[in-house]
Amino acid sequence: MTSPTAPRPAGPPAPPATPPGRAPKARDFKPALARATPPAVPTPAPQPRPAAQPAVARIPAPAATPVVARPVAPGTLQAPSLRPWEGQANALFRHRIAEAERSAEHVNDGYGLRNPSSGALGRYQFLPIALRDIGWMDPDGAWSATAQRHGVTDEASFLASPAAQEAAMSAYLARQETILDRGGTMGVVGLTIRGLNGQEITLSEGALVAAAHRRGAGTLARYLTHRTETPDAPLSPAQRAAFESIEHRLRGFAEVAYASERPGNRLMARRTGPAG
């Protein structure tokens, strides 16, 4: 009789039971994989590359067309180039001096003019004594180192250089201002005097400098003394001619604007005392 607790004889294991309602694994996985995987598309064969095209020579760029100046329509404004004196201080004053000297009406605005009778040179008719006074000539009439710094070595080079003549004019005007100031003549600016013909003249700085340019600071001082202190004193024909020339400048330049040509102010001239 077999014991109820005795082990049974070993036999082949029983296959696992398939859950109800589910297919075996092999039959369940493969159809699902087939449905999820897209169908294979054949890879197209590689296309041959096109052959390299030969380089095409470029046509050279056309030459630049020259610009042709167009004629200016009437009434069109253009900036004119400055004439030599127009780039300087007191441009109008300088031009009026040249007009008064009758040099502005000559060829090249009078820069190449030489007065055959007096020897006066250029647009502003410089006499040798004036050029010596500003240090451009020495007492022997030779052109100085100052003149040479402006390219002037002789009369011809002076007449050929408007720039040098304008520089000489600046020096000359500054020198006249200094002389007039030291002598007290600049102190009468704004004063009204009675001229030789009885008409009044109001003195301006530019008019005094213009008169000194014409007849010299000494003659101008004598004229002012005569008109302010001894107006009834008799005059010789030569004195009257000189004084009339002074008055002509005083009247002609009374309204012409003028600014000092000296780099400093007049206080420097007053401190140095009278001119030697």
C-alpha positions in Angstrom: 0.0 0.0 0.0 1.4 3.3 -1.1 1.9 6.0 1.5 -0.1 9.2 0.8 2.9 11.3 1.5 5.4 9.4 -0.7 6.6 11.2 -3.8 5.3 10.3 -7.2 7.6 9.0 -9.8 9.2 11.8 -12.0 7.8 12.2 -15.5 8.1 14.7 -18.4 6.9 18.2 -17.5 3.6 19.2 -18.7 3.5 22.0 -21.2 2.3 25.4 -19.8 -1.2 26.1 -20.2 -2.2 28.7 -22.8 -4.3 31.5 -21.4 -7.7 31.4 -22.9 -8.4 33.8 -25.7 -4.6 34.4 -26.7 -2.8 32.9 -29.6 0.6 31.4 -29.2 3.5 33.9 -29.1 4.9 33.0 -32.5 1.6 33.5 -34.2 0.9 36.7 -32.3 4.2 38.7 -32.8 5.1 38.2 -36.4 1.8 39.5 -37.9 2.1 42.6 -35.7 5.6 43.3 -36.8 4.6 42.9 -40.4 1.9 45.4 -40.0 4.2 48.0 -38.2 7.1 47.8 -40.7 6.7 49.8 -43.9 7.3 48.1 -47.2 10.8 48.3 -48.5 11.4 50.8 -51.3 14.2 50.0 -53.7 17.1 52.6 -53.7 17.4 54.3 -57.0 20.6 53.8 -58.8 23.1 56.7 -58.5 22.8 59.2 -61.4 26.0 60.1 -63.2 27.3 63.6 -62.5 27.2 66.1 -65.4 30.4 66.7 -67.2 32.2 69.9 -66.1 31.4 72.7 -68.4 34.4 74.5 -69.9 35.2 78.0 -68.5 33.7 80.8 -70.6 35.9 83.8 -71.2 34.4 86.9 -69.8 34.1 89.9 -72.1 36.3 92.8 -70.7 34.4 95.7 -69.2 33.9 98.6 -71.5 36.2 101.6 -71.1 35.0 104.4 -68.9 33.2 107.1 -70.9 34.9 110.5 -70.4 32.8 113.0 -68.6 31.9 116.0 -70.8 31.4 119.3 -69.0 27.9 120.4 -69.5 27.2 124.0 -70.3 26.0 126.0 -67.4 22.5 127.2 -67.9 22.0 131.0 -67.6 21.2 132.1 -64.1 22.9 129.1 -62.5 25.1 130.0 -59.6 28.7 128.8 -59.4 31.3 129.4 -56.7 33.9 131.7 -58.4 37.5 131.2 -57.7 39.0 133.9 -55.4 41.3 136.5 -56.9 44.5 137.0 -55.0 43.4 140.0 -52.9 40.0 138.4 -52.1 41.5 135.8 -49.8 43.2 138.5 -47.7 42.1 140.6 -44.8 40.4 143.9 -45.9 39.8 142.6 -49.4 37.5 145.5 -50.3 39.9 148.1 -48.9 42.8 146.6 -50.9 40.7 146.7 -54.1 39.7 150.3 -53.5 43.4 151.2 -53.1 44.2 149.5 -56.4 41.4 151.4 -58.0 42.6 154.7 -56.6 46.1 153.9 -57.8 44.6 153.2 -61.3 46.4 149.8 -61.3 43.3 147.6 -61.1 42.3 148.5 -64.6 45.5 147.0 -66.1 46.3 143.5 -67.3 46.5 140.9 -64.6 44.8 143.2 -62.1 47.9 145.4 -62.1 50.2 142.9 -60.4 52.7 143.2 -63.2 52.6 147.0 -63.5 55.6 149.2 -63.3 55.3 153.0 -63.3 58.0 154.1 -65.7 58.2 157.6 -64.2 58.1 156.9 -60.5 59.4 153.3 -60.4 56.3 152.3 -58.4 55.7 148.5 -58.5 52.8 146.2 -58.8 49.1 146.4 -57.9 49.6 148.7 -54.9 52.3 150.8 -56.6 55.1 150.3 -54.0 57.9 152.8 -54.1 61.4 151.7 -53.1 61.1 153.8 -50.0 58.0 151.9 -48.9 59.7 148.6 -49.5 62.6 149.7 -47.5 60.3 150.8 -44.7 58.8 147.3 -44.4 62.2 145.6 -44.6 61.8 144.1 -48.1 64.7 146.2 -49.5 67.9 147.3 -47.9 69.3 150.9 -48.2 71.2 150.0 -51.3 68.0 148.8 -53.1 68.8 145.0 -52.8 65.9 142.7 -51.9 66.2 141.5 -48.4 66.0 138.0 -46.8 62.4 138.9 -45.8 61.5 139.4 -49.5 63.4 136.2 -50.4 61.2 134.2 -48.0 58.3 135.2 -50.2 60.2 134.1 -53.4 61.3 137.6 -54.4 64.9 138.1 -55.4 64.5 140.9 -57.9 62.0 143.3 -59.4 60.8 140.8 -62.0 60.0 138.1 -59.4 58.1 140.7 -57.3 56.0 141.7 -60.2 55.3 138.1 -61.1 54.0 137.1 -57.7 50.6 138.3 -56.6 51.1 136.4 -53.3 54.3 138.3 -52.5 52.6 141.6 -53.3 49.7 140.8 -51.0 52.1 139.9 -48.2 54.0 143.1 -48.8 50.7 145.0 -48.6 49.9 143.4 -45.3 53.2 144.4 -43.9 52.8 147.9 -45.3 49.4 148.5 -43.8 50.5 147.2 -40.4 53.5 149.5 -40.5 51.3 152.5 -41.4 49.0 151.7 -38.5 51.9 151.6 -36.1 53.4 154.9 -37.3 50.0 156.6 -37.1 49.3 155.3 -33.7 52.7 156.3 -32.3 52.3 159.8 -33.7 48.8 160.1 -32.1 47.0 160.3 -35.4 44.8 157.3 -34.6 43.5 159.3 -31.7 41.4 161.4 -34.1 39.3 158.4 -35.4 35.7 159.5 -35.2 36.5 163.2 -35.2 34.7 165.5 -37.7 36.8 168.2 -39.3 36.2 170.9 -42.0 37.9 170.3 -45.3 39.6 172.8 -47.5 36.4 173.4 -49.4 34.4 174.0 -46.1 32.7 170.6 -46.2 32.9 168.3 -43.2 34.9 165.1 -43.1 34.4 162.4 -40.5 37.7 160.5 -39.9 37.7 156.7 -39.9 40.6 154.4 -39.3 40.6 153.0 -42.9 40.5 156.5 -44.4 43.5 157.5 -42.3 45.5 154.4 -43.4 44.5 155.0 -47.0 45.6 158.7 -46.9 48.9 157.6 -45.3 49.3 155.1 -48.2 48.9 157.9 -50.7 51.0 160.7 -49.1 52.7 159.2 -46.1 52.1 159.5 -42.4 54.0 162.8 -42.1 52.0 164.7 -44.7 48.8 163.3 -43.2 49.8 164.6 -39.7 50.6 168.0 -41.1 47.3 168.2 -42.8 45.4 167.3 -39.6 47.4 169.9 -37.7 46.5 172.5 -40.3 42.8 171.7 -40.2 42.4 171.4 -36.5 44.8 174.1 -35.2 45.6 176.6 -37.9 42.9 176.3 -40.6 43.4 179.8 -41.8 47.1 179.5 -42.3 48.1 180.1 -46.0 49.3 177.2 -48.1 51.7 177.0 -50.9 50.5 175.5 -54.2 52.5 172.3 -53.4 51.0 172.1 -49.9 47.5 172.6 -51.1 47.9 169.9 -53.8 49.2 167.5 -51.2 46.4 168.3 -48.7 43.7 168.0 -51.4 45.1 164.5 -52.2 44.8 163.6 -48.5 41.2 164.8 -48.4 40.3 162.8 -51.5 41.4 159.6 -49.7 39.7 160.6 -46.5 36.4 161.1 -48.2 36.7 158.2 -50.6 37.5 155.7 -47.8 35.3 157.1 -45.1 32.7 154.2 -45.5 35.1 151.4 -46.4 35.3 148.8 -43.6 38.8 148.2 -42.2 40.2 145.9 -39.6 43.7 146.2 -38.1 46.4 144.3 -40.0 48.7 144.1 -36.9 48.8 140.8 -35.1 48.7 142.5 -31.7 46.7 145.4 -30.4 47.7 149.0 -30.4 48.9 148.9 -26.8 52.1 147.4 -28.0 52.8 150.3 -30.3 52.0 152.8 -27.5 54.4 151.2 -25.1 57.4 151.4 -27.5 57.2 155.1 -27.8 57.6 157.3 -31.0 59.0 155.7 -34.1 62.6 156.3 -34.7 
